Amino acid sequence: MGGGRLKPGTFYGVGVGPGPQGLLPVAALEALRTVNVIFTPRSSVSGDSVARHCLRGLGLPEERFREVEFFMNTDPAQLARQYAQLAREIAHELRAGRDVAYLTIGDTFTYSTYGYTLAALREELPEAPRITFPGVTSYAAAAAALEFPLGEGKERTLILPCPDDMAQLRREIETHDVVILMKIAQRFGAVRTLLHDLGIAQHCVLAARLGLPGEALHHDLSGDLSGDLTAPSNLAQATDLTQATGERLGYLSTLLIRKAPPRNSSSAGTARAGGQA
């Protein structure tokens, strides 16, 4: 037998969902149970990995996980260096014949670090086999939790990172039936004022930290948010978010905007009256 070059391992991209455990495809779970190394991203400003939280209780061996710290930086050169270094670490495992998975919260290709990681890996080791699994987006999970239709009939739906310019956001709302607003953070106060000015705050909902400690769901943004708060995971920890909603929200928050109530709005009314189970 010859001493040919070792075949590289397979790289798997896995979207683990936005927070609630178990929101990942069966095929992705099967891959996670067989890979040798699982790279788990964590923000430098976070105490733990949200992606890792999503996999708790699945019995995956602890020694397979390798945490990767990401620094929240918008400088393109620094970001490129960060992903190039990560790609080198992943490629090192793949060249040794080991299968590797990379986790990302939500869906793999929806506002995710995975796209940058994959691009850097293609540069570093283009011959490595690659398989990407889709994941559940935060807005799909929020819509399910709040019984909020994301599109009925021929409605126009827009997915939008929250702009700083509220005049721009007004134009987007006026030209679409549903707007999925992500990355809200400190702009929430201005967004809520705009929704009130447009007279549609009662048709809009907010989800924050779905499936995580401090989970908060708001079924109506027209009144006192604390009165409509439901937090199945931990109501006490959600209090901090409630107190801050007038000024700032965390990164893991999604706002769903409607210009008009859904055609069949009885389910939403039931949810508001009965609370979230």
Backbone hydrogen bonds, N-H to C=O, Kabsch-Sander energy under -0.5 kcal/mol:
donor,donor_aa,acceptor,acceptor_aa,energy
4,G,2,G,-0.7
9,G,94,L,-2.2
11,F,129,P,-2.8
12,Y,100,V,-3.0
13,G,131,I,-2.4
14,V,12,Y,-0.5
14,V,102,Y,-2.7
15,G,133,F,-0.6
16,V,14,V,-0.6
16,V,104,T,-2.4
17,G,106,G,-1.5
22,G,54,C,-1.1
23,L,20,P,-1.1
24,L,22,G,-1.6
29,L,25,P,-2.1
30,E,26,V,-2.4
31,A,27,A,-1.7
32,L,28,A,-2.4
33,R,29,L,-1.7
34,T,31,A,-1.4
35,V,31,A,-1.9
36,N,99,D,-1.8
37,V,99,D,-1.7
38,I,64,R,-3.2
39,F,37,V,-0.5
39,F,101,A,-3.2
40,T,66,R,-2.5
42,R,68,V,-2.5
44,S,70,F,-2.8
46,S,43,S,-1.8
50,V,48,D,-0.6
53,H,49,S,-1.8
54,C,50,V,-1.7
55,L,52,R,-1.3
56,R,53,H,-1.5
58,L,55,L,-1.5
64,R,61,P,-1.5
65,F,62,E,-1.5
66,R,38,I,-2.8
68,V,40,T,-2.9
70,F,42,R,-3.1
72,M,70,F,-0.5
73,N,71,F,-1.4
79,L,75,D,-2.5
80,A,76,P,-2.5
81,R,77,A,-1.9
82,Q,78,Q,-2.2
83,Y,79,L,-2.5
84,A,80,A,-2.1
85,Q,81,R,-2.1
86,L,82,Q,-1.8
87,A,83,Y,-2.6
88,R,84,A,-1.9
89,E,85,Q,-1.9
90,I,86,L,-2.5
91,A,87,A,-2.9
92,H,88,R,-2.0
93,E,89,E,-1.2
94,L,90,I,-2.2
95,R,91,A,-3.0
96,A,92,H,-0.9
97,G,94,L,-2.1
98,R,93,E,-2.1
100,V,10,T,-2.4
101,A,37,V,-2.5
102,Y,12,Y,-2.8
103,L,39,F,-2.5
104,T,14,V,-1.9
106,G,17,G,-1.9
110,T,107,D,-1.0
111,Y,109,F,-0.7
115,G,112,S,-0.6
117,T,113,T,-2.1
118,L,114,Y,-3.2
119,A,115,G,-2.1
120,A,116,Y,-2.3
121,L,117,T,-2.2
122,R,118,L,-2.4
123,E,119,A,-1.4
124,E,120,A,-2.0
125,L,121,L,-3.5
128,A,125,L,-1.6
131,I,11,F,-2.7
133,F,13,G,-3.0
136,V,23,L,-0.7
141,A,137,T,-2.0
142,A,138,S,-2.5
143,A,139,Y,-2.4
144,A,140,A,-1.9
145,A,141,A,-2.4
146,L,142,A,-2.1
147,E,143,A,-0.6
147,E,144,A,-0.6
148,F,143,A,-2.3
155,E,152,E,-1.9
157,T,155,E,-0.5
158,L,178,V,-2.4
160,L,158,L,-0.5
160,L,180,I,-3.2
162,C,182,M,-3.4
166,M,164,D,-0.7
169,L,165,D,-1.7
170,R,166,M,-2.3
171,R,167,A,-1.9
172,E,168,Q,-2.0
173,I,169,L,-2.4
174,E,170,R,-2.5
175,T,171,R,-1.2
176,H,173,I,-1.1
177,D,156,R,-1.7
178,V,156,R,-2.3
179,V,257,I,-2.0
180,I,158,L,-3.7
181,L,179,V,-0.7
181,L,255,L,-3.3
182,M,160,L,-2.5
182,M,180,I,-0.6
183,K,253,S,-0.6
185,A,250,G,-0.6
187,R,184,I,-2.1
188,F,185,A,-1.5
189,G,247,E,-0.5
191,V,187,R,-2.3
192,R,188,F,-2.9
193,T,189,G,-1.9
194,L,190,A,-2.0
195,L,191,V,-2.3
196,H,192,R,-2.0
197,D,193,T,-2.4
198,L,194,L,-2.2
199,G,195,L,-0.6
199,G,196,H,-0.9
200,I,195,L,-2.3
201,A,195,L,-0.8
203,H,200,I,-2.1
204,C,201,A,-1.4
205,V,256,L,-2.2
206,L,218,H,-2.2
207,A,254,T,-2.5
208,A,216,A,-2.5
209,R,252,L,-3.1
212,L,209,R,-2.1
215,E,212,L,-1.5
216,A,208,A,-2.3
217,L,230,T,-1.5
218,H,206,L,-3.1
219,H,228,D,-0.6
221,L,201,A,-1.9
221,L,204,C,-0.7
225,L,223,G,-0.6
227,G,224,D,-0.9
228,D,224,D,-0.5
228,D,225,L,-1.2
229,L,226,S,-0.9
230,T,217,L,-1.2
238,A,234,N,-1.4
239,T,235,L,-0.7
239,T,236,A,-1.0
240,D,237,Q,-0.8
241,L,237,Q,-0.5
242,T,238,A,-2.2
243,Q,239,T,-2.4
244,A,240,D,-1.1
245,T,241,L,-0.8
245,T,242,T,-0.8
247,E,244,A,-2.0
248,R,244,A,-3.0
249,L,185,A,-0.6
253,S,251,Y,-1.8
254,T,207,A,-2.8
255,L,181,L,-2.7
256,L,205,V,-2.5
257,I,179,V,-2.9
257,I,255,L,-0.5
259,K,177,D,-1.8
265,S,263,R,-0.7
269,G,265,S,-1.8
270,T,266,S,-2.2
271,A,267,S,-2.2
272,R,268,A,-2.2
273,A,269,G,-2.2
274,G,270,T,-2.8
275,G,271,A,-1.9
277,A,275,G,-0.5
